[in-house]
Amino acid sequence: MSDLITLNLTLYGCPLHYIKAREALSEMKFEQEIVFEVNNGDAINEILTSLRHDGHLCEIVSEQTLTSTIKVIKKS
């Protein structure tokens, strides 16, 4: 069993945070999981909407004051 990959996207604004997430997913295998750390606010909705539109399963697994953690399972 492989370790879960975590990618910090909090340093990037729109649309770079989505581009970085998409790049990471392009290097992964089908059904592999990754966790993204994302700034709260618009970034959460943008990432969730875009990655779901791409066909991936996404869920918020943790919410802190400034950031949230999103787990994504590659589906396409």
SEKESE-861420 format. One record per atom (N, C-alpha, C): x negated, y negated, z; residue in one letter; chain. Coordinates in Angstrom, 2 decimals. Layout:
N
px:X	py:Y	pz:Z	residuo:A	cadena:A
...
% end
This chain:
76
px:-0.84	py:1.18	pz:0.00	residuo:M	cadena:A
px:0.00	py:0.00	pz:0.00	residuo:M	cadena:A
px:-0.89	py:-1.24	pz:0.00	residuo:M	cadena:A
px:-0.63	py:-2.20	pz:-0.90	residuo:S	cadena:A
px:-1.46	py:-3.38	pz:-1.01	residuo:S	cadena:A
px:-1.00	py:-4.47	pz:-0.04	residuo:S	cadena:A
px:-1.92	py:-5.37	pz:0.24	residuo:D	cadena:A
px:-1.59	py:-6.50	pz:1.11	residuo:D	cadena:A
px:-0.69	py:-7.48	pz:0.38	residuo:D	cadena:A
px:0.17	py:-8.13	pz:1.14	residuo:L	cadena:A
px:1.07	py:-9.13	pz:0.58	residuo:L	cadena:A
px:0.26	py:-10.39	pz:0.26	residuo:L	cadena:A
px:0.42	py:-10.89	pz:-0.94	residuo:I	cadena:A
px:-0.27	py:-12.09	pz:-1.40	residuo:I	cadena:A
px:0.49	py:-13.31	pz:-0.91	residuo:I	cadena:A
px:-0.22	py:-14.31	pz:-0.39	residuo:T	cadena:A
px:0.37	py:-15.57	pz:0.02	residuo:T	cadena:A
px:-0.31	py:-16.69	pz:-0.74	residuo:T	cadena:A
px:0.50	py:-17.59	pz:-1.29	residuo:L	cadena:A
px:-0.03	py:-18.72	pz:-2.05	residuo:L	cadena:A
px:0.55	py:-20.01	pz:-1.48	residuo:L	cadena:A
px:-0.32	py:-20.93	pz:-1.09	residuo:N	cadena:A
px:0.09	py:-22.21	pz:-0.54	residuo:N	cadena:A
px:0.32	py:-23.19	pz:-1.69	residuo:N	cadena:A
px:1.57	py:-23.62	pz:-1.86	residuo:L	cadena:A
px:1.94	py:-24.57	pz:-2.91	residuo:L	cadena:A
px:2.22	py:-25.96	pz:-2.35	residuo:L	cadena:A
px:1.93	py:-26.18	pz:-1.08	residuo:T	cadena:A
px:2.28	py:-27.45	pz:-0.43	residuo:T	cadena:A
px:1.44	py:-28.62	pz:-0.93	residuo:T	cadena:A
px:0.33	py:-28.36	pz:-1.58	residuo:L	cadena:A
px:-0.54	py:-29.43	pz:-2.07	residuo:L	cadena:A
px:-0.12	py:-29.96	pz:-3.43	residuo:L	cadena:A
px:0.87	py:-29.30	pz:-4.06	residuo:Y	cadena:A
px:1.26	py:-29.64	pz:-5.42	residuo:Y	cadena:A
px:2.65	py:-30.27	pz:-5.46	residuo:Y	cadena:A
px:2.81	py:-31.23	pz:-6.36	residuo:G	cadena:A
px:4.11	py:-31.83	pz:-6.61	residuo:G	cadena:A
px:4.76	py:-31.20	pz:-7.82	residuo:G	cadena:A
px:5.90	py:-31.74	pz:-8.18	residuo:C	cadena:A
px:6.66	py:-31.24	pz:-9.32	residuo:C	cadena:A
px:5.98	py:-31.70	pz:-10.61	residuo:C	cadena:A
px:5.84	py:-30.92	pz:-11.59	residuo:P	cadena:A
px:6.23	py:-29.51	pz:-11.72	residuo:P	cadena:A
px:5.09	py:-28.55	pz:-11.42	residuo:P	cadena:A
px:3.96	py:-29.08	pz:-10.92	residuo:L	cadena:A
px:2.77	py:-28.23	pz:-10.74	residuo:L	cadena:A
px:3.00	py:-27.09	pz:-9.76	residuo:L	cadena:A
px:3.83	py:-27.28	pz:-8.73	residuo:H	cadena:A
px:4.08	py:-26.19	pz:-7.79	residuo:H	cadena:A
px:4.75	py:-25.01	pz:-8.50	residuo:H	cadena:A
px:5.66	py:-25.29	pz:-9.41	residuo:Y	cadena:A
px:6.30	py:-24.21	pz:-10.17	residuo:Y	cadena:A
px:5.33	py:-23.57	pz:-11.15	residuo:Y	cadena:A
px:4.52	py:-24.37	pz:-11.80	residuo:I	cadena:A
px:3.53	py:-23.84	pz:-12.75	residuo:I	cadena:A
px:2.56	py:-22.90	pz:-12.04	residuo:I	cadena:A
px:2.08	py:-23.28	pz:-10.86	residuo:K	cadena:A
px:1.18	py:-22.43	pz:-10.08	residuo:K	cadena:A
px:1.87	py:-21.13	pz:-9.66	residuo:K	cadena:A
px:3.13	py:-21.22	pz:-9.26	residuo:A	cadena:A
px:3.88	py:-20.02	pz:-8.88	residuo:A	cadena:A
px:4.05	py:-19.10	pz:-10.09	residuo:A	cadena:A
px:4.40	py:-19.66	pz:-11.22	residuo:R	cadena:A
px:4.59	py:-18.88	pz:-12.44	residuo:R	cadena:A
px:3.29	py:-18.21	pz:-12.88	residuo:R	cadena:A
px:2.16	py:-18.93	pz:-12.77	residuo:E	cadena:A
px:0.86	py:-18.36	pz:-13.12	residuo:E	cadena:A
px:0.53	py:-17.17	pz:-12.23	residuo:E	cadena:A
px:0.79	py:-17.31	pz:-10.93	residuo:A	cadena:A
px:0.52	py:-16.22	pz:-10.00	residuo:A	cadena:A
px:1.37	py:-15.00	pz:-10.34	residuo:A	cadena:A
px:2.64	py:-15.23	pz:-10.64	residuo:L	cadena:A
px:3.54	py:-14.12	pz:-10.97	residuo:L	cadena:A
px:3.15	py:-13.45	pz:-12.28	residuo:L	cadena:A
px:2.59	py:-14.19	pz:-13.22	residuo:S	cadena:A
px:2.21	py:-13.60	pz:-14.51	residuo:S	cadena:A
px:1.09	py:-12.59	pz:-14.37	residuo:S	cadena:A
px:0.32	py:-12.68	pz:-13.30	residuo:E	cadena:A
px:-0.79	py:-11.75	pz:-13.06	residuo:E	cadena:A
px:-0.38	py:-10.55	pz:-12.21	residuo:E	cadena:A
px:0.87	py:-10.51	pz:-11.80	residuo:M	cadena:A
px:1.33	py:-9.44	pz:-10.91	residuo:M	cadena:A
px:2.06	py:-8.35	pz:-11.68	residuo:M	cadena:A
px:2.20	py:-7.21	pz:-11.02	residuo:K	cadena:A
px:2.95	py:-6.08	pz:-11.58	residuo:K	cadena:A
px:4.43	py:-6.20	pz:-11.25	residuo:K	cadena:A
px:5.25	py:-5.55	pz:-12.05	residuo:F	cadena:A
px:6.69	py:-5.49	pz:-11.83	residuo:F	cadena:A
px:6.97	py:-4.97	pz:-10.43	residuo:F	cadena:A
px:7.89	py:-5.60	pz:-9.71	residuo:E	cadena:A
px:8.32	py:-5.24	pz:-8.35	residuo:E	cadena:A
px:7.30	py:-5.62	pz:-7.27	residuo:E	cadena:A
px:6.18	py:-6.22	pz:-7.63	residuo:Q	cadena:A
px:5.21	py:-6.66	pz:-6.64	residuo:Q	cadena:A
px:5.76	py:-7.90	pz:-5.94	residuo:Q	cadena:A
px:5.42	py:-8.06	pz:-4.66	residuo:E	cadena:A
px:5.90	py:-9.19	pz:-3.87	residuo:E	cadena:A
px:4.81	py:-10.21	pz:-3.64	residuo:E	cadena:A
px:5.22	py:-11.47	pz:-3.54	residuo:I	cadena:A
px:4.33	py:-12.57	pz:-3.21	residuo:I	cadena:A
px:5.09	py:-13.53	pz:-2.31	residuo:I	cadena:A
px:4.35	py:-14.25	pz:-1.49	residuo:V	cadena:A
px:4.94	py:-15.23	pz:-0.59	residuo:V	cadena:A
px:4.37	py:-16.60	pz:-0.96	residuo:V	cadena:A
px:5.26	py:-17.58	pz:-1.09	residuo:F	cadena:A
px:4.86	py:-18.95	pz:-1.38	residuo:F	cadena:A
px:5.19	py:-19.84	pz:-0.20	residuo:F	cadena:A
px:4.23	py:-20.67	pz:0.20	residuo:E	cadena:A
px:4.46	py:-21.73	pz:1.18	residuo:E	cadena:A
px:4.80	py:-22.98	pz:0.39	residuo:E	cadena:A
px:5.96	py:-23.58	pz:0.66	residuo:V	cadena:A
px:6.46	py:-24.71	pz:-0.13	residuo:V	cadena:A
px:6.92	py:-25.82	pz:0.81	residuo:V	cadena:A
px:6.70	py:-27.07	pz:0.38	residuo:N	cadena:A
px:7.21	py:-28.21	pz:1.15	residuo:N	cadena:A
px:8.74	py:-28.18	pz:1.17	residuo:N	cadena:A
px:9.31	py:-28.58	pz:2.28	residuo:N	cadena:A
px:10.76	py:-28.68	pz:2.37	residuo:N	cadena:A
px:11.26	py:-29.83	pz:1.51	residuo:N	cadena:A
px:12.54	py:-29.79	pz:1.19	residuo:G	cadena:A
px:13.14	py:-30.83	pz:0.36	residuo:G	cadena:A
px:13.37	py:-30.32	pz:-1.05	residuo:G	cadena:A
px:13.16	py:-31.20	pz:-2.01	residuo:D	cadena:A
px:13.41	py:-30.86	pz:-3.41	residuo:D	cadena:A
px:12.57	py:-29.68	pz:-3.90	residuo:D	cadena:A
px:11.36	py:-29.55	pz:-3.38	residuo:A	cadena:A
px:10.46	py:-28.47	pz:-3.84	residuo:A	cadena:A
px:11.09	py:-27.09	pz:-3.63	residuo:A	cadena:A
px:11.76	py:-26.89	pz:-2.52	residuo:I	cadena:A
px:12.41	py:-25.60	pz:-2.24	residuo:I	cadena:A
px:13.43	py:-25.28	pz:-3.32	residuo:I	cadena:A
px:14.33	py:-26.22	pz:-3.57	residuo:N	cadena:A
px:15.37	py:-25.99	pz:-4.57	residuo:N	cadena:A
px:14.79	py:-25.80	pz:-5.97	residuo:N	cadena:A
px:13.77	py:-26.58	pz:-6.31	residuo:E	cadena:A
px:13.15	py:-26.48	pz:-7.63	residuo:E	cadena:A
px:12.50	py:-25.12	pz:-7.84	residuo:E	cadena:A
px:11.75	py:-24.67	pz:-6.84	residuo:I	cadena:A
px:11.08	py:-23.37	pz:-6.94	residuo:I	cadena:A
px:12.11	py:-22.25	pz:-7.01	residuo:I	cadena:A
px:13.07	py:-22.25	pz:-6.09	residuo:L	cadena:A
px:14.08	py:-21.19	pz:-6.07	residuo:L	cadena:A
px:14.86	py:-21.13	pz:-7.38	residuo:L	cadena:A
px:15.33	py:-22.27	pz:-7.84	residuo:T	cadena:A
px:16.12	py:-22.33	pz:-9.07	residuo:T	cadena:A
px:15.31	py:-21.86	pz:-10.27	residuo:T	cadena:A
px:14.10	py:-22.36	pz:-10.40	residuo:S	cadena:A
px:13.26	py:-22.01	pz:-11.55	residuo:S	cadena:A
px:12.87	py:-20.54	pz:-11.57	residuo:S	cadena:A
px:12.44	py:-20.02	pz:-10.43	residuo:L	cadena:A
px:12.01	py:-18.62	pz:-10.40	residuo:L	cadena:A
px:13.19	py:-17.66	pz:-10.56	residuo:L	cadena:A
px:14.33	py:-18.02	pz:-10.01	residuo:R	cadena:A
px:15.53	py:-17.19	pz:-10.22	residuo:R	cadena:A
px:15.95	py:-17.24	pz:-11.69	residuo:R	cadena:A
px:15.84	py:-18.39	pz:-12.31	residuo:H	cadena:A
px:16.15	py:-18.52	pz:-13.74	residuo:H	cadena:A
px:15.21	py:-17.64	pz:-14.57	residuo:H	cadena:A
px:13.98	py:-17.49	pz:-14.11	residuo:D	cadena:A
px:13.00	py:-16.62	pz:-14.79	residuo:D	cadena:A
px:13.30	py:-15.14	pz:-14.55	residuo:D	cadena:A
px:14.23	py:-14.84	pz:-13.64	residuo:G	cadena:A
px:14.64	py:-13.46	pz:-13.42	residuo:G	cadena:A
px:14.09	py:-12.80	pz:-12.17	residuo:G	cadena:A
px:13.39	py:-13.54	pz:-11.32	residuo:H	cadena:A
px:12.80	py:-12.97	pz:-10.12	residuo:H	cadena:A
px:13.77	py:-13.03	pz:-8.94	residuo:H	cadena:A
px:13.58	py:-12.14	pz:-7.98	residuo:L	cadena:A
px:14.35	py:-12.18	pz:-6.74	residuo:L	cadena:A
px:13.62	py:-13.08	pz:-5.75	residuo:L	cadena:A
px:14.33	py:-14.03	pz:-5.18	residuo:C	cadena:A
px:13.72	py:-15.00	pz:-4.27	residuo:C	cadena:A
px:14.58	py:-15.17	pz:-3.02	residuo:C	cadena:A
px:13.91	py:-15.30	pz:-1.88	residuo:E	cadena:A
px:14.62	py:-15.60	pz:-0.65	residuo:E	cadena:A
px:13.73	py:-16.38	pz:0.30	residuo:E	cadena:A
px:14.36	py:-17.29	pz:1.02	residuo:I	cadena:A
px:13.64	py:-18.04	pz:2.06	residuo:I	cadena:A
px:13.53	py:-17.12	pz:3.27	residuo:I	cadena:A
px:12.31	py:-16.89	pz:3.73	residuo:V	cadena:A
px:12.12	py:-16.00	pz:4.87	residuo:V	cadena:A
px:11.75	py:-16.73	pz:6.15	residuo:V	cadena:A
px:11.36	py:-17.99	pz:6.01	residuo:S	cadena:A
px:10.98	py:-18.76	pz:7.19	residuo:S	cadena:A
px:11.10	py:-20.25	pz:6.87	residuo:S	cadena:A
px:11.60	py:-21.01	pz:7.83	residuo:E	cadena:A
px:11.70	py:-22.46	pz:7.67	residuo:E	cadena:A
px:11.08	py:-23.13	pz:8.89	residuo:E	cadena:A
px:10.11	py:-24.01	pz:8.64	residuo:Q	cadena:A
px:9.50	py:-24.80	pz:9.69	residuo:Q	cadena:A
px:9.92	py:-26.26	pz:9.48	residuo:Q	cadena:A
px:9.33	py:-27.14	pz:10.23	residuo:T	cadena:A
px:9.69	py:-28.56	pz:10.14	residuo:T	cadena:A
px:9.36	py:-29.15	pz:8.78	residuo:T	cadena:A
px:8.16	py:-28.88	pz:8.27	residuo:L	cadena:A
px:7.73	py:-29.49	pz:7.02	residuo:L	cadena:A
px:7.67	py:-28.54	pz:5.83	residuo:L	cadena:A
px:7.56	py:-27.25	pz:6.11	residuo:T	cadena:A
px:7.41	py:-26.27	pz:5.03	residuo:T	cadena:A
px:8.34	py:-25.08	pz:5.22	residuo:T	cadena:A
px:8.51	py:-24.34	pz:4.14	residuo:S	cadena:A
px:9.27	py:-23.09	pz:4.20	residuo:S	cadena:A
px:8.49	py:-22.02	pz:3.46	residuo:S	cadena:A
px:8.80	py:-20.79	pz:3.78	residuo:T	cadena:A
px:8.16	py:-19.64	pz:3.16	residuo:T	cadena:A
px:9.19	py:-18.92	pz:2.30	residuo:T	cadena:A
px:8.83	py:-18.69	pz:1.04	residuo:I	cadena:A
px:9.71	py:-18.02	pz:0.10	residuo:I	cadena:A
px:9.07	py:-16.71	pz:-0.33	residuo:I	cadena:A
px:9.81	py:-15.61	pz:-0.20	residuo:K	cadena:A
px:9.32	py:-14.33	pz:-0.69	residuo:K	cadena:A
px:9.92	py:-14.10	pz:-2.07	residuo:K	cadena:A
px:9.06	py:-13.70	pz:-3.01	residuo:V	cadena:A
px:9.48	py:-13.48	pz:-4.38	residuo:V	cadena:A
px:9.08	py:-12.07	pz:-4.81	residuo:V	cadena:A
px:10.02	py:-11.37	pz:-5.43	residuo:I	cadena:A
px:9.74	py:-10.05	pz:-6.02	residuo:I	cadena:A
px:9.79	py:-10.22	pz:-7.52	residuo:I	cadena:A
px:8.69	py:-9.88	pz:-8.18	residuo:K	cadena:A
px:8.62	py:-10.03	pz:-9.64	residuo:K	cadena:A
px:9.56	py:-9.06	pz:-10.30	residuo:K	cadena:A
px:10.41	py:-9.58	pz:-11.18	residuo:K	cadena:A
px:11.40	py:-8.75	pz:-11.86	residuo:K	cadena:A
px:11.31	py:-8.83	pz:-13.38	residuo:K	cadena:A
px:10.54	py:-9.76	pz:-13.89	residuo:S	cadena:A
px:10.47	py:-9.85	pz:-15.36	residuo:S	cadena:A
px:9.04	py:-10.03	pz:-15.81	residuo:S	cadena:A
% end
